[in-house]
């Protein structure tokens, strides 16, 4: 299945949108570019690796809009070629949407983690105190 996507098609997306050749995200992208929906076990078998990190990289680093629902992963149809050609405007819109989604999710995660700092500081202080008490005995 992976070999069905030709190099000239990938060049239409621009090098900044394509992961390193033969990397797990690259292999996953080639599968998703077929336009079909895929299950996690199917994808992991095809790419010989785990899906989560590869999806995260495709969404964040390369700005691909990848969906997951009812156990299936698939690529936004605006990324898909039509008759071997990529619609630059539709692809750009999908990429921009993917970028906004990823950046928004990243910001929310950073905010959640920042709220944990005071509690983490308290836990470190408690742990140091326990260590000091144990060492004092």
Phi, psi and omega per residue, in radians:
X1 nan -0.722 -3.068
X2 -1.071 -0.662 -3.071
X3 -1.246 -0.124 -3.118
X4 -1.233 -0.423 -3.127
X5 -1.537 2.112 -3.079
X6 -1.554 2.676 -3.106
X7 -1.023 -0.643 -3.115
X8 -1.120 -0.541 3.073
X9 -1.176 -0.793 -3.129
X10 -1.068 -0.620 3.137
X11 -1.086 -0.478 3.133
X12 -1.134 -0.426 -3.130
X13 -1.414 -0.368 -3.081
X14 1.641 2.488 -3.038
X15 -1.088 -0.498 -3.132
X16 -1.222 -0.254 -3.122
X17 -1.706 -0.097 -3.024
X18 -1.974 2.146 3.078
X19 -1.127 2.914 3.107
X20 -0.961 2.400 -3.126
X21 -0.991 2.369 3.122
X22 1.236 0.067 3.019
X23 -1.293 2.862 3.133
X24 -1.080 -0.775 3.083
X25 -1.050 -0.635 3.110
X26 -1.095 -0.867 3.134
X27 -1.044 -0.727 3.133
X28 -1.126 -0.756 3.121
X29 -1.032 -0.772 3.133
X30 -1.038 -0.682 3.113
X31 -1.176 -0.804 -3.102
X32 -1.154 -0.503 3.129
X33 -1.197 -0.124 3.044
X34 -1.258 -0.293 3.112
X35 1.495 0.045 -3.130
X36 -1.641 2.852 3.030
X37 -1.595 2.506 -3.050
X38 -2.364 2.511 3.060
X39 -1.464 2.810 3.105
X40 -1.008 -0.877 3.141
X41 -1.025 -0.672 3.123
X42 -1.096 -0.812 -3.126
X43 -1.136 -0.773 -3.095
X44 -1.143 -0.581 3.082
X45 -1.181 -0.746 -3.105
X46 -1.205 -0.691 -3.074
X47 -1.628 -0.142 -3.122
X48 0.978 0.853 -3.142
X49 -3.020 -3.012 3.141
X50 -1.651 2.632 -3.026
X51 -1.454 -0.712 -2.945
X52 -0.931 -0.919 -3.117
X53 -1.106 -0.699 3.140
X54 -1.118 -0.738 3.101
X55 -1.095 -0.789 3.141
X56 -1.027 -0.753 3.120
X57 -1.166 -0.721 3.115
X58 -1.086 -0.733 -3.122
X59 -1.231 -0.795 -3.008
X60 -1.529 -1.018 -3.049
X61 -1.272 -0.611 -3.039
X62 -1.947 -0.091 3.049
X63 1.080 0.772 3.026
X64 -1.664 2.396 3.136
X65 -1.583 1.745 -3.091
X66 -1.926 2.269 -3.117
X67 -1.830 2.689 3.005
X68 -2.399 2.234 3.091
X69 -2.809 2.470 3.094
X70 0.886 0.637 3.082
X71 1.459 0.126 -3.096
X72 -2.137 2.502 3.028
X73 -1.887 2.488 3.048
X74 -2.782 2.838 -3.105
X75 -1.660 2.469 3.075
X76 -0.956 2.336 -3.056
X77 -1.067 -0.383 3.134
X78 -1.195 -0.337 3.069
X79 -1.425 -0.351 -2.989
X80 -1.341 2.469 3.104
X81 -1.261 2.615 3.051
X82 -2.063 2.095 -3.076
X83 0.924 0.692 3.083
X84 1.417 0.054 -3.136
X85 -2.090 2.484 3.113
X86 -1.624 2.270 3.059
X87 -1.405 1.827 -3.026
X88 -0.987 -0.763 -3.084
X89 -1.181 -0.811 3.131
X90 -1.120 -0.736 3.118
X91 -1.090 -0.746 3.139
X92 -1.104 -0.702 3.119
X93 -1.122 -0.767 3.121
X94 -1.117 -0.702 3.128
X95 -1.134 -0.739 3.113
X96 -1.101 -0.722 3.103
X97 -1.105 -0.735 3.111
X98 -1.091 -0.724 -3.138
X99 -1.106 -0.781 3.120
X100 -1.093 -0.788 3.131
X101 -1.048 -0.812 -3.108
X102 -1.142 -0.801 -3.116
X103 -1.117 -0.677 3.114
X104 -1.137 -0.792 3.112
X105 -1.097 -0.732 3.130
X106 -1.089 -0.724 3.127
X107 -1.109 -0.793 3.130
X108 -1.063 -0.709 3.123
X109 -1.121 -0.745 3.125
X110 -1.093 -0.696 3.113
X111 -1.119 -0.747 3.111
X112 -1.074 -0.768 -3.123
X113 -1.161 -0.656 3.130
X114 -1.112 -0.608 3.124
X115 -1.177 -0.337 -3.134
X116 -1.441 -0.223 -3.040
X117 -1.024 -0.847 -3.136
X118 -1.008 -0.746 3.126
X119 -1.160 -0.685 3.116
X120 -1.104 -0.702 3.095
X121 -1.056 -0.776 3.120
X122 -1.077 -0.763 3.131
X123 -1.096 -0.679 3.103
X124 -1.130 -0.754 3.120
X125 -1.068 -0.754 3.098
X126 -1.091 -0.759 -3.118
X127 -1.114 -0.740 3.112
X128 -1.097 -0.715 3.132
X129 -1.109 -0.779 3.108
X130 -1.062 -0.771 3.131
X131 -1.074 -0.749 3.132
X132 -1.106 -0.698 3.130
X133 -1.146 -0.731 3.141
X134 -1.159 -0.713 -3.136
X135 -1.222 -0.477 3.137
X136 -1.279 -0.378 -3.087
X137 -1.325 nan nan
